[in-house]
Amino acid sequence: MGTVVSIHVEAGECPAADARAAIGAACTRLHELDDIFSTWKPESPMSLFRSGLLSLRAAPPEMAVVLELCEQARVLSQGWFDPWAMPGGFDPTGLVKGWATEQALKVLRLAGLEAAMVNGGGDIALFGLPNGAKLWRIGIRHPWRPESLACVLEADRAVATSGCYERGPHLINPREGTMVFDTASGTVVGPSLAMCDALATALVVADDKGPELARSLAGYESYIVKSDGSEHSTEGIVFAPLDESLPVAAAELVNLPPSLV
């Protein structure tokens, strides 16, 4: 998927050999899903589907699941996330990375681990509690100070951040086709990483309407940083203190794309 995936596990009573095997199985699952959904591999089922050479009925069953999630995200985002409006045809990239990261976490959960975090290039899926803490502490990278954190959030399920400051313009407003925004980054916290991934993209491309959209997302909380440095957050988001004595999940990824550390 053109990014880096980091996996952290708390084995608990799970034997070390079994924990290592679970991590291996999670990585295998990620590669399987990349083979299905890659829009860069001309032989992938997704590429064949986009070109009209493969029907959904003949495609791997995961594709029907992702298409349904994309439709749910399109409705929830009021059309600001719309894979059907992308150049070249249907493109689920804004959701499928988060969904694939969740599938990797599912492998770890089924292996009997006590807790785990999978960070798929800034899309973070979580279960359990790290070292007996109440919640995971997730640092949100500052959009234009790459060595700094904009804030630290507390979460127990999923966190995703979207923005153009790492990869340059790549997000597209599905209504107007524009690729330049006054929103530097959008972060969404909630129960589904696939949906957090899609909604974080929607908050950025909605731009000035992003804060209003964020307030409409039942079950999801948001944090937005504008290019002028102003910040917007929904009432239910939980900020953690910037306490250097407390661990922040995935802090070793501070120099890696795209947005969460």
Disulfide bonds with the S-S distance in Angstrom:
none
